[in-house]
Amino acid sequence: MSNRTLGLALATAVGAAIAMSATANAQAPAGEKEKCFGISLAGKNDCAATGNNSCAGTSKIDHDKAAWKYVAKGTCTSTEVTLKDGSKRKGSLEPIKG
């Protein structure tokens, strides 16, 4: 196998592994992961409760109150994010109101 073919095969394998890991994370059993609202960055949400970003990766703003992402169970409410105005907010197990 030439170096070029080997490099292409390696790059393909790494890409496939990353894709499988991302899919496994989004579909993790409920016992291991939990939905955490208000912590995802724009375009990095797993889904949303309501609004214009009900599909994965469609949130338009950082830390959207209705958008959620999977996190390790038990870590959501201790996860803290810094908002645009400099204030801090912790993740929520339910959509954030207000």
C-alpha contacts under 8 A as a table, 3 or more apart, distances in Angstrom:
res1	aa1	res2	aa2	distance
1	M	5	T	6.19
1	M	6	L	6.30
2	S	5	T	5.23
2	S	6	L	6.11
3	N	6	L	5.01
3	N	7	G	5.97
4	R	7	G	5.12
4	R	8	L	6.22
5	T	8	L	5.11
5	T	9	A	6.13
6	L	9	A	5.11
6	L	10	L	6.12
7	G	10	L	5.11
7	G	11	A	6.11
8	L	11	A	5.12
8	L	12	T	6.13
9	A	12	T	5.14
9	A	13	A	6.19
10	L	13	A	5.11
10	L	14	V	6.19
11	A	14	V	5.19
11	A	15	G	6.12
12	T	15	G	5.12
12	T	16	A	6.13
13	A	16	A	5.13
13	A	17	A	6.18
14	V	17	A	5.09
14	V	18	I	6.26
15	G	18	I	5.18
15	G	19	A	6.21
16	A	19	A	5.09
16	A	20	M	6.11
17	A	20	M	5.15
17	A	21	S	6.12
18	I	21	S	5.09
18	I	22	A	6.25
19	A	22	A	5.22
19	A	23	T	6.25
20	M	23	T	5.11
20	M	24	A	6.05
21	S	24	A	5.09
21	S	25	N	6.16
22	A	25	N	5.16
22	A	26	A	6.35
23	T	26	A	5.24
23	T	27	Q	6.23
24	A	27	Q	5.15
24	A	28	A	5.83
25	N	28	A	5.25
25	N	70	Y	7.53
26	A	46	D	6.87
26	A	70	Y	6.64
28	A	32	E	6.70
28	A	33	K	6.29
29	P	32	E	5.69
29	P	33	K	6.50
30	A	33	K	5.27
30	A	34	E	6.21
31	G	34	E	7.60
31	G	73	K	7.12
32	E	72	A	6.15
32	E	73	K	5.46
33	K	70	Y	5.88
33	K	71	V	5.41
33	K	72	A	4.58
33	K	73	K	4.56
34	E	70	Y	5.38
34	E	71	V	5.60
34	E	72	A	6.31
34	E	73	K	5.15
34	E	74	G	7.72
34	E	76	C	7.54
34	E	93	L	7.75
35	K	68	W	5.80
35	K	69	K	5.56
35	K	70	Y	4.74
35	K	71	V	6.50
35	K	76	C	7.74
35	K	93	L	6.27
36	C	39	I	6.86
36	C	68	W	5.09
36	C	69	K	5.49
36	C	70	Y	6.11
36	C	71	V	6.50
36	C	76	C	5.37
36	C	77	T	7.81
36	C	91	G	5.79
36	C	92	S	5.53
36	C	93	L	5.23
36	C	94	E	7.36
37	F	40	S	7.52
37	F	63	H	7.96
37	F	64	D	7.69
37	F	65	K	6.08
37	F	66	A	6.16
37	F	67	A	5.56
37	F	68	W	4.16
37	F	69	K	6.74
37	F	91	G	5.66
37	F	92	S	5.03
37	F	93	L	6.09
37	F	94	E	6.21
37	F	95	P	5.61
37	F	96	I	6.89
38	G	63	H	4.51
38	G	64	D	5.14
38	G	65	K	4.38
38	G	66	A	6.51
38	G	67	A	6.05
38	G	68	W	6.30
38	G	90	K	7.79
38	G	91	G	5.57
38	G	92	S	6.67
38	G	95	P	7.41
38	G	96	I	6.86
39	I	62	D	7.56
39	I	63	H	4.66
39	I	64	D	7.26
39	I	65	K	7.96
39	I	67	A	7.92
39	I	68	W	7.03
39	I	69	K	7.49
39	I	79	T	7.71
39	I	80	E	7.63
39	I	81	V	6.29
39	I	90	K	7.65
39	I	91	G	5.72
40	S	44	K	5.89
40	S	45	N	5.30
40	S	62	D	6.22
40	S	63	H	5.10
40	S	64	D	7.08
40	S	67	A	6.97
40	S	68	W	6.43
40	S	69	K	6.22
41	L	44	K	5.26
41	L	45	N	6.72
41	L	59	S	7.73
41	L	61	I	6.75
41	L	62	D	4.13
41	L	63	H	5.62
41	L	64	D	7.82
42	A	45	N	7.05
42	A	57	G	7.52
42	A	58	T	7.40
42	A	59	S	5.06
42	A	60	K	5.04
42	A	61	I	4.54
42	A	62	D	4.48
42	A	63	H	7.24
42	A	64	D	7.81
43	G	56	A	7.70
43	G	57	G	4.14
43	G	58	T	5.02
43	G	59	S	4.94
43	G	60	K	6.28
43	G	61	I	7.71
44	K	56	A	7.28
44	K	57	G	4.83
44	K	58	T	7.45
44	K	59	S	7.12
44	K	69	K	7.91
45	N	48	A	7.46
45	N	56	A	5.48
45	N	57	G	5.02
45	N	58	T	6.97
45	N	59	S	6.31
45	N	67	A	6.09
45	N	68	W	5.69
45	N	69	K	5.17
46	D	55	C	7.12
46	D	56	A	4.34
46	D	57	G	6.29
46	D	67	A	7.58
46	D	68	W	5.94
46	D	69	K	4.57
46	D	70	Y	6.77
47	C	53	N	6.95
47	C	54	S	5.38
47	C	55	C	4.92
47	C	56	A	4.52
47	C	57	G	7.21
47	C	58	T	7.88
47	C	67	A	5.84
47	C	68	W	5.58
47	C	69	K	6.59
48	A	51	G	7.42
48	A	53	N	5.90
48	A	54	S	4.58
48	A	55	C	6.70
48	A	56	A	7.74
48	A	66	A	5.43
48	A	67	A	3.99
48	A	68	W	5.51
49	A	54	S	6.54
49	A	66	A	5.39
49	A	67	A	6.38
49	A	68	W	7.69
49	A	95	P	6.76
50	T	53	N	7.16
50	T	54	S	6.09
50	T	66	A	6.24
50	T	67	A	7.93
51	G	54	S	6.39
51	G	66	A	7.50
52	N	58	T	7.76
52	N	59	S	7.46
53	N	56	A	7.47
53	N	57	G	7.75
53	N	58	T	4.87
53	N	59	S	4.83
53	N	60	K	7.40
53	N	67	A	7.10
54	S	58	T	7.19
54	S	67	A	7.74
55	C	58	T	5.83
56	A	59	S	7.82
59	S	62	D	7.64
59	S	64	D	7.07
59	S	67	A	6.82
60	K	64	D	7.92
61	I	64	D	5.82
62	D	83	L	7.99
63	H	67	A	7.45
63	H	81	V	7.70
63	H	83	L	7.33
64	D	67	A	5.31
65	K	95	P	5.88
65	K	96	I	4.85
65	K	97	K	7.08
66	A	95	P	4.87
66	A	96	I	6.33
67	A	95	P	7.45
71	V	75	T	6.73
71	V	76	C	6.48
72	A	75	T	5.80
72	A	76	C	7.49
73	K	76	C	7.18
74	G	77	T	7.45
75	T	78	S	5.52
75	T	79	T	6.24
76	C	79	T	5.26
76	C	90	K	7.67
76	C	91	G	5.26
76	C	92	S	6.36
76	C	93	L	6.88
77	T	80	E	7.81
77	T	90	K	5.72
77	T	91	G	4.84
77	T	92	S	5.57
77	T	93	L	7.14
78	S	90	K	6.19
78	S	91	G	6.85
79	T	90	K	5.42
79	T	91	G	5.54
80	E	88	K	6.55
80	E	89	R	5.55
80	E	90	K	4.24
80	E	91	G	6.34
81	V	88	K	5.59
81	V	89	R	5.51
81	V	90	K	6.23
81	V	91	G	7.70
82	T	86	G	5.84
82	T	87	S	5.78
82	T	88	K	4.48
82	T	89	R	6.56
83	L	86	G	5.30
83	L	87	S	5.45
83	L	88	K	5.90
83	L	89	R	7.30
84	K	87	S	7.40
92	S	95	P	6.80
92	S	96	I	6.74
